[in-house]
Amino acid sequence: MNPCPCGYLGHNKINCRCSSEQIKRYRQKISGPLLDRIDLQVMVPANTQEVINATQHSGESSETVKQRVSEARQHQQQRQDCLNADLSSHQLALYCALQQDNRQLMSQAVDRLGLSARAYHRTLKVARTIADLASSPEIESAHLLEALNLRNMEL
């Protein structure tokens, strides 16, 4: 989804020509229940030509990421006999249990962000996946914060 009707909101070189009212109306075309079903909602800024043409890449190679994802998926299958995305409510309580401070963090997030029960559960599943990718046995606050951040479409 574009950030606004013209598609240039937040662009580093082209100015957006949309009013705040136009942006609001545009974003309201997607219903809340539909957005609840989208786990990752992130803004992807336009790249500069220099970035596109760059031959050196920083970060992990695709092969390294593929290996980490494969290991995380295997761990999920061994732990709960399904992937995190397929966890039932009962399994969610078992495998995504939070420590007291993290329950408090999620409670604040629900209040401040207006998360529905569906969004809350989906955020927990994403946080569990982030923890798995980090080889963490428990969901930590950093995993929750990253999962919450991945649901944020605001600039």
C-alpha positions in Angstrom: 0.0 0.0 0.0 1.3 3.4 -0.9 1.7 5.8 2.1 -0.6 8.3 0.4 -2.6 8.8 -2.8 0.3 10.3 -4.8 2.8 7.7 -3.3 5.5 10.2 -2.3 4.8 10.7 1.4 8.2 10.4 3.1 10.1 10.3 -0.2 13.6 11.8 0.1 13.6 13.8 -3.2 10.0 14.2 -4.4 7.5 16.2 -2.3 4.2 14.7 -1.5 1.3 16.9 -2.8 -1.4 15.3 -0.6 -3.2 17.1 2.2 -3.4 15.5 5.6 -7.1 15.1 5.0 -6.5 13.2 1.7 -4.0 11.0 3.4 -6.5 10.2 6.2 -9.2 9.4 3.7 -6.8 7.2 1.7 -5.8 5.2 4.7 -9.3 4.7 5.8 -10.1 2.8 2.6 -8.5 -0.2 4.2 -10.7 -1.5 7.1 -9.3 -2.1 10.5 -10.2 -5.8 10.5 -8.3 -6.2 7.3 -5.2 -4.4 8.6 -5.4 -6.6 11.7 -4.7 -9.6 9.5 -1.5 -8.0 8.1 1.3 -8.9 10.5 4.1 -6.7 9.1 3.2 -3.1 8.2 6.4 -1.1 7.5 7.3 1.9 5.5 9.9 1.2 2.8 11.6 4.3 1.7 12.6 4.8 -2.0 16.3 4.0 -2.6 18.7 6.5 -4.2 20.4 5.6 -7.4 23.7 5.2 -5.4 22.1 2.6 -3.2 20.7 0.7 -6.1 24.0 0.7 -8.0 26.1 -0.2 -4.9 28.0 -3.5 -5.3 28.9 -3.9 -1.7 26.1 -4.9 0.6 26.2 -4.7 4.4 24.5 -7.1 6.6 23.9 -10.8 6.3 24.1 -12.7 3.1 20.9 -14.3 1.7 22.4 -17.7 2.4 23.0 -16.8 6.0 19.5 -15.5 6.4 18.1 -18.6 4.7 20.0 -20.8 7.1 18.7 -18.9 10.2 15.1 -19.0 9.0 15.4 -22.8 8.3 16.8 -23.4 11.8 14.1 -21.3 13.4 11.4 -23.2 11.5 12.9 -26.5 12.5 13.0 -25.3 16.1 9.3 -24.3 15.9 8.3 -27.7 14.5 10.2 -29.5 17.3 8.9 -27.3 20.1 5.2 -27.1 19.2 4.7 -29.4 16.1 3.7 -26.4 13.9 4.9 -23.0 12.8 4.3 -19.9 15.0 1.8 -18.6 12.5 -0.3 -21.7 13.0 -0.5 -21.5 16.8 -3.9 -21.9 18.4 -5.0 -19.7 21.3 -4.1 -22.5 23.7 -0.7 -23.0 22.1 -0.2 -19.3 22.1 -0.6 -19.2 25.9 1.9 -22.1 26.2 4.6 -21.1 23.8 4.4 -17.3 23.9 4.0 -16.9 27.6 5.4 -13.5 28.8 7.2 -12.5 31.9 5.4 -10.0 34.1 7.3 -7.0 32.8 6.6 -8.0 29.2 2.9 -8.6 30.0 2.9 -5.0 31.3 4.6 -3.8 28.1 2.0 -5.5 25.9 -0.8 -4.1 28.1 0.5 -0.6 27.5 0.8 -1.3 23.8 -2.8 -2.5 23.6 -3.9 0.7 25.4 -1.7 3.2 23.4 -2.0 1.6 20.0 -5.6 0.4 20.3 -4.6 -3.2 19.4 -7.5 -5.6 18.9 -7.3 -9.1 20.4 -6.3 -10.4 16.9 -3.5 -7.8 16.6 -2.3 -8.7 20.1 -2.1 -12.4 19.2 -0.5 -11.8 15.9 2.1 -9.5 17.5 2.9 -12.3 20.0 3.4 -14.7 17.1 5.8 -12.3 15.3 7.7 -11.7 18.6 8.0 -15.5 19.1 9.4 -15.7 15.6 11.9 -12.9 16.2 13.0 -14.7 19.4 13.4 -17.9 17.4 15.5 -16.1 14.8 17.7 -14.8 17.7 17.8 -18.4 19.2 16.2 -17.0 22.4 14.2 -19.5 24.5 11.9 -16.8 25.7 10.3 -13.7 24.2 12.2 -10.7 25.5 11.1 -7.1 25.6 13.4 -6.3 22.6 11.5 -9.0 20.6 8.1 -7.5 21.6 9.2 -4.0 20.7 10.5 -5.1 17.3 7.2 -6.9 16.6 5.2 -3.9 17.6 7.4 -1.7 15.5 6.7 -4.0 12.5 3.0 -3.2 12.8 3.6 0.5 12.6 2.6 2.2 9.3 2.9 5.7 10.6 5.9 7.9 9.6 
